[in-house]
Every structure is written in structure tokens, then in C-alpha cells.
Amino acid sequence: MNTFMLRHRVPVLTAFILVALWGVFTVSSPDTFLYGRIYISFMSTIPFTAMLAFALTLLIIAREIDMSFPAVVALGGFVFSAIFQATQSPLLALGGAIAAGLVCGILNGILVVYFRIPSIIATIGTQFFLGGLTTVLADGLALSIPQVRDSWIHTLMVGRIAEVVPAQVLWALLMVFLLWLLLSHHVFGDNVNFIGDNPTAARMMGVPVERTRLLLFMLMGAMSALVGVFVSLEMSSWWPNQGQGYMLLVFASVFIGGTSVLGGRGTLMGTLFGACIIGILEAGIISAGLAGFWTRLIYGVTILVSLMIHSMLLKQHMGSWRRLLFNKV
């Protein structure tokens, strides 16, 4: 048990924070948190934030960052909605959206990997470019696709299982499982962690650093476009600023989940619990009787406290390793 807790201390701590917050909200707002309706609402919205956060976690572990994903969410949703309106083909619309996301990821990857532009600068630029491109293509107008509710893709991706559980929950769990396998049990995941620890050493050891980073940006682009499809299906519509609300939520989920801002360390389960924390905060704050403008303040406090706790745990862990090595010597 001690070994398990030591190896998985970050996701365990994040899970403890989640349970503690849930307990506080349940005590302060039992009329809300002791009934199932609020959890159905959580299950319909949190998976979108979580899926974006999973892909971003891998990027940050590799010492990269993507600020453009909100614009890619909007572009993916637009491509899906426009193609579906024109062809009534869900499969063609889904393929077009994912292809658009991959192209956005390739664009980011080329700017970062081959033009050597720092990822935060490159992706801020592509955020404005892609956001403007989407608005121009849509002529600034929203798209309504109510007929998609009668299609198989709506049932498959955002339908209600047993008329209760939103299907996107299962998709999010499937994605975190597959990415966990990739990160923990595949050579690609070893490359990601190696690059995050020391990219120079990784390159000297023969790790394909440039190709791995490009693939990570492509994964982020594809995931962002896919989330745009999920949101469009859930709402049966698309609007030009569809992805803009996710920036703070996704970064908060990643860092509350224990992923290091310096790269080289992060867990997908921690990110999952972080997304759940962020997802329940706003409802808990409002249910407790506080005004909505308290939300960002409490988001900030939660993020800062989580980062400080994770930092102290990391220093303590490093200190225990140093003592162990010293005793052996």
C-alpha cells in the first residue's frame, strides 16, 4: 500500500481534493448535491473539458504547450456542421472535422518543430489565425443542425444510455484509457517522458524528438476538433466562439491534476480528477449561495493551492531519494 501511494501520490492527492470539495458542497447545498440531476449535468459537460485536457497533458509533459485549441474546437465544430448541412452525411462530416483538426495540429507542429518558434508564441498566433478563419468562413453566423438528433452519430456520441447516462462519459473514459496505455506501456509514451525530462539527452539517445512533438500537436488538433463535434452534437448547433470557454478550464484541469508546468511529469488520472474538480466548482459555488463572479476567484485559489501542494510533495519525494542515495554511498 505504501508503495502504491508513493507511486501514485499525485492522482491520489487530486482525488482527495475532489472528494473533500464534494463533501463541502454536499454539506452546504444538500438540495443540489444529494440528487441525481446535477450529476447528469456534470456527465454531459465535464467530458469535453477532460478530453481536451488529456491531449494537452501529453504536450505539456513533452515541454510544449498549445494555446490554439479553443479555435480548433470552433473550426472542428464548424466543419462538421457545414458538411452535415450540405450532405446530410454524419460520417463525411466527422471525417472532415477530424481532418481539419489534424491539419491545424500539423500547422502548429511545423511552426514549433521546423521553424523553431516557441510553442506558446506559435500557438497564440494560430489561435488568432484559426479563430479569424472560422469566423470568415461562417460569415460570423451560427449554424443550426436540429436534424442531427435523428442520426446514428448523435446516438453514438452524445446519446443517453438507458435514457440517463450521457454517452460522452464513456468516450472520455475510453480516451483516457487508450492514452494511458500509450503513455505508460508504449515506446511513444517513453519518448514523451524522455523528451520532457531532457530533450537534448533524448535526441542524443536516438529518440525521434521532432517527430514525437509533431505527432503530439496532431493529437491535440484532432482531439480539439473532435470535441467541437461533440459540442455541436450535444447542442445541435454551432456558434463562432464555440471553444472560447475552455481555455481556463482545460489548463486548470491539467495543472490541478499535478502535471508539471516545466514538463517531464504528469498523470492522466490526475488530469481526469482535475477536470472533475473544475467541473463541479461553479455549480458548488452558486449552490452555496455565492454570486457567479466568485467563480474565477475560487478557480484561482484552487489552482494555486493545488500547485503548492504538488510542489511540496515533489520536493519531499526528491529529498527522500537524495537521502536514500546518500545512505547507500
N, C-alpha and C positions, 0 to 999 in steps of 0.2 A: 504493500500500500504506500509506504514512504517513497519507494522508487517511482511508482506511478504518479504520485503527487509532485515529485520533483521534476519528472519529465514533462508533465502536462500542467504545470503550475499556472501558466498564463490563461488557457481556456477555463481552468477550474476557477481561478480568481474572477474572470469575467462572468462565468455562470453564477458565482456567489453574488456579485454585484446585481445581476439581473434578478435573482431570487429576492434579494434584500429590497430592491426597488419595488418589485411586485408586492411584497409584503406591506411596505409603506403605503402604496396606493390602495391595496385591498382594505387596510385598516381605515384609511382616510376617506375612501369612496366605495364602501361595500355595495351600494346600489348599482354601481357600474361594473366593478371587477369580480363580483360573485355571480354574474350572469353571462351566458354564453355568447350573446350578441356581439359584445365588444371583441371577443377573441376571433369571431368570424371576420370582423372588420380588420383586425390585425393580420389575419392569414391572407387577406385579399390585397394588402398593401406592402407589408414587410418583405415578401419575397422579391419584389422588384429592386428594392434597395440592396438586399442581400446579394442578389446575382451580380449586380454591378460591383459590389464590394469584394466579392470573391476574386473576380478578374483583376481588380485593382490591387488586391493583396499580393498577388504573384508579381505584378510590376514593381511594387514598392520593395518587395524582398530583393529584387534584382537591381535596386538602386535607381529605379526610374519612376516617373510619375506621368499621369495623363489628366490634363485639365480640360480636355475637349469632349469628354464622354457625354455631358449633357446635350451638346449639339448633335452628337452622333445618335443619341436616343431619339431626338426630334427628327433627324433625317431618316432613320430607320422606320419610324412610325409613318412618316410622310410617304416614303417609297411603297411601303406595304399598302397604305390606304389608297394611294393613287392608282397603283396597279390593280388592286382589287376592284376599285370603282370602274376601271376601264375594261377589265377582262372577266370579272367575277370568278377568278381562279385563285383560291386560297394558297395553293402550292406555289404557283408562279409568283404571287405577291410575297410569300415568305422567303422564297429563294432570292428574289430581287432585293429585299431588305437586308438579308444577311450578306449578300454580295456587296451592297453599298457599305455595310459596316466593315467588311474586310478591306475594301479599298481605302476607307478612312484610316484603318489601322496601318496599312502599308504606307500611306502618306506620312503618318506620324513616325513610323519606323525609319523611313528613308531620311527624313529630316534629322532625326536623332542619331541614327547609326552611321549614315554615309556622309551627311553634311556636318556632323559633329556639333549640332546645335543642342544646348542643354534642353532636356525634355520639358522642363517647366515652361521655358520660353517658347519652344516649338509648338507645344500643345495649347498654350494660350493663343498663339497666332491662329492655329487651325480651329480653335473654338470660335473665334470671330468669323473666320472664313466660312466654316461649315454652317454656322448659325445663319449668316447672311445668305449663303447659297440656298439653304432650305426655305427661308422666307421669300426669296426672289422666285424660286420655283413654284411655291404655293401662292404667289401673289399676295402674301400676307393674310390669306383666308384659311379658315378651318375647313376640315373635310368631315362629313358625316357619313358613316357606313353602317346604318342600322341593320341592313340585310345580312351583315356578317354573323349576326346572332343565330341565324338559321343554318350556318355552315358547320362542317365537321371540325374545322380548325378551332372554332370558338369553344366547342365542347371539349376538345382535346386539351387545349392550353389554359383556358380560364373557366371551364365549366364547373359546376358544383357536384362533387362526388357525394352520392346519397342525399342530394339536394341540400347539402350543408357545407362540406369542406371544399374550399376553392382549389382547383387543380394546380394553380401556380405554386402552392406549397410543395407538392410532390416534385414539380420541376426544379424548384430551388434545392430541395434535399438531394435530388439526383445529381444536380450540377456540383454541389459541394462534395458529394461522394466521389464523383469522377475526377474532380480537380485535386481532391486529397490523394487519390490513388496516383495521379500524375506527379504531384509534388513529393510524395513520400515513398513511392515504390517504382519510380521510373527514372531512367537516366536523365530525362528532360528536367525533372524536379531537382535532381542532384546538380545539374548545370545551373539552374536558377539560384539555388542556395550558394553554390560555389562563387558565382558571379557577384552575389550580394555580399559575401564575405570579403572577397578580394578579386576584383575583375582583372587586375594585372597578372596575378598569380594564375587565375583561371585560364587566361589566354596563353600563358607560358606552358601550362599543362595540357594544352590542346583542346580546351573547351571551346566550342563554336560560339563565342560571345556575341558577335554581331547577329548571327542567325537566330540565336535564342532570344535576344532582345526584340528583333523584328517579329518573331512569332508571338511574343508576349503582347506587343502592340496590336497585332492582328487579332489575337484572342480578345483583347479589350474592345476593339472595334466591333467584332462580331457579337460579343455579349451585349454591348450597348445597343446595337441595332435590334437585337432580339428582344431586349427589354422594351424598346419602343413599340415593337409588335405586340408584346403582352399588354402594355398600357392601352394601346389603340383597341385591342380586342376587348379588354375589360370595360372600357368606356364607350365602345362602339363609335368612336370619333377620334379625330386628330386635331391638334391645335399647334400653332407655330412655336410656342415656348414650352412645349410638352416636357422637355427634360430639365428645365431650369431649376426645379425644386430639389434635385437630387444631389447637387454638389456638396452641400454641408452634411447631408445625411450620410452619404457614402464615405466621405473622409472621416467623419466621426465614428462610423461603424468600424472602419479599418483600424484606427488608432486606439479606440476603446478596447478593441479585440486584442491588443498587445503587439501589433506589427510595429517594428522599429522604424522611426522616421529616417534613420540612417541606412536602412536596408540590411539584408543578411539575416533577418529574424522575423518570423511571423507565423501565425497558425490560422487555418481556415475555420476551425471550430471556434476560435476566439472571435473571428470576424462575424460568424453566424450569431453568436451571443451578443456581440456588439450591435449588430443590426436590430436584434430584438429589443435591446435596451433603448436604442434611439427610437424604435417604432412605438414603444409604449409610453415614452416620456410625455409627449404632447397630450395624449389622452389623459394620462395621470395628472398632469399639471392642471388641465382645465376641469377635470372631475373633482379635483381637490378644492376648487373654488377660486383659483388664481386666474388672472386675465391672460389672454393668449400671448401678450407681449413678454411674459416671463419666460416663454419657451426658449428663446435663444440664450438668455442668461443662464438658465439651468443646463442647457446643452453645453455651454462653455465650461461651467463648473464641473460637470460630469466628465468631460473630456480631460480637463486639466488634472483632476483628482486621479483619474484612471492612469494617465501618463506618469504621474509622480509615483503611484504605487508600482506600476510596471518597472519604472526606472530603479526604484529601491530594491525590488526583487532581483533585477538583473545584477545590480552591484553586489547584493548579498550572495548570489549564485557564483559570480566571478570570484568573490573573496573566498568562498568555500573551496573552489578549485585551486586557488593560489595556495591556501593552507595545506590542502591535500598534497600538492606537488612539493611544497617546502618540506613537509614531514617525510615524504619519500626520499628526498635528497638528503 
